[in-house]
Amino acid sequence: MWQTSGGWGRIDTDNAVDSMLHYANAGLTTFDMADICKVFASHACVCVVIKRIGKQWDVSMDDGPAEDLYGVFINRIRREGPLELLDKVRGLTKWVPPPVKMTSSYVRESIDVSRRRMDVPSLDMLQFHWWDYSNPGYLDALKHLTDLKEEGKIKTVALTNFDTERLRIILENGIPVVSNQVQHSIVDVRPQQRMSELCQLTGVKLITSLSLSLSLSHAHIHTHIHAAMYGTVMGGLLSEKFLDTNLAIPFAGPPLNTPSLQKYKRMVDAWGGWSQFQVLLQTLKKIATKHGVSIPVVAVRYILDQPAVAGSMVGVRLGLSEHIQDTNAIFSLALDEEDVNSIQEVSNKGKDLLKVIGDCGDEYRR
């Protein structure tokens, strides 16, 4: 959970668990998280994954202390109910190891830590990240993770922030990954270039984020690979809050007071700058008003409608804010051809971030 890293403010465990139960009872039941703070600097986040499976909605959390928080959450359901949530709630975590030798024992011990922290016998999904492509140890790690899947300690093996070339190598090695969580928004359309082409050729589906959502239907998971995406509303930049603002004037606009806002502001600068971004926000606002929804709802719906995209994740600040109403609105919104053409016209005026930054995940390896 990003919010528990310190950069998003303090988090109260009881309030956070109350919020998680609130989301789960509203049908948002998948939580995405990570182990990162065990090895690197604390980077904990909470995301709510938004994907609809029939009449069921999924929610997601992220990073570091989130695994411990998930353990508190799942045990509260076990003690106090409603017990029917146990069949619906899913916890998706990540493993981001240092580039050391990936032995079977090292991988097993690392995964056991997450299982203990989340207090589950089997991880619903383990999303794997690797920093250094020059070290091919990521293939060894994924093979060991696949062994753990066969043993029942992991239900599904996935990736996070891998590029298209490495995803292709992994698939060619017969490793059954089910998703690749990458950044995707109206500003950052890199996944719709090389990654989308590979996904469509192999049956891989993209999952986007405001954050993102993953189907855990076993028949679905074992026959298709999903690409999971985050950053769909750019940490909140794609919202009414930043419409008609001028960040060039000190204190004139909303503060960029979270790591996410600062990160995605740099992405805006690389894409076309704040003035061009305002044109995009004005376009989205016009469409949002037309449909009686908010800018974030339009931004997510547009990405969900892209080829190979299967879902989107929404970041939340547990105990501080919620997005249930907007989440529900996403799935009732249908963008028409005029809406789509208007968005594409503005999006295409920005720079090609594939040329500026590189492929998916390259922003973390520069």
Phi, psi and omega in degrees: 000118184301323188294340182270007180279348182107335182279352182245010182099169182286151180237135177263123186301313182299315180295321180296316179294321175302317180294319178299319177295323178298314178297315182298318179292339177273002178098000177266098196239002178250126184243126183254133185211188179205168184258004199310320188291351178288334184244320183250187178300149184304126177216083185249138182217156174242127177234148173250117180280134182241102173216142181257127176240101188064241178257008181261139177250151179246146177236159181216149178239168179215151157065143169051240181303349180301327178298317178295319180296321178297320177299318176298316181299310184293327179287330176293321176295319180299323182278317191247350181077187359290130187296336179295341177292334181299332178278348184251325185291137177228142177242116181254121181240177182233159173229121183236081185279159169290158185282061177260178180296126184269083176275162179300318182292322180295315180296315181300314181297321180294317180291326178298328178298313179296321180297319179292316183295321180275350179056052177227147178287334182217133178285129179300318176208137175244116180259122190257135176237148180222129187282320193241105181291339178292344176259110184283013181299344180297330178291320177297315181300315182292326177293320177292322177296324177295322176299318179294327175297316179296330178280349179091008178276342176226134179275320179217141178254134184220180180236163169218129177059040169267149178273176185295318182299312181291325176299319179296317179298317180298315179295322179294336177274007175074021180273121188276063176286147184253346180201163174224111183275115182225166181280136181203130177204179176298329177281316183255093184259017181307320180299338180276006179256257184294316184297316181297320180298315178295319180299318181290329178287328187254355183088003177290139178247142179272138174241124188260170178225137145256339139185220191207169181222148185235134175281133178251018173294121189299320179298323181287316186295324186275355180246349181221153173254134181251139172262121182265137184233153178226172178080017185295329175250015172054049177067009182112354178296324178277074182202167178300333184301328184254006177289137178058041176245156179233099183285352178288339179265120182305132176065010182276337182236179178300144180288145173271076194257018172228156176303326180294314180298319179294319179297312185283338171296321176295325177294320177299316180300319180290329183283317183181355179094169187291325180296316178293325178295325177296324176299319178296314180298320179295321177295315180294323179295319179299317179292319180299316179297319179302322184259359179070035179230187180259167178303313180302324180297316178296317182299318181286317180301320180299315180291321178299334182275358181283154180302137175076359179274128183250345182182175182217145181254141180244125176283138179228154175254093187303128181085352183241328180206164177213159184229025186297315182297313179296322179300313179298323182293331181302319188276352175258355181273134174235113179281136179268177184299322178297318178300310183298316180296323179296317180294314181297323180299316180286317181301320183289345178282344178281169179288155177282103184292342174296324178280327183282316187253323188115189184285179181307131179085349182294339179296340180264000186234020183270000000 
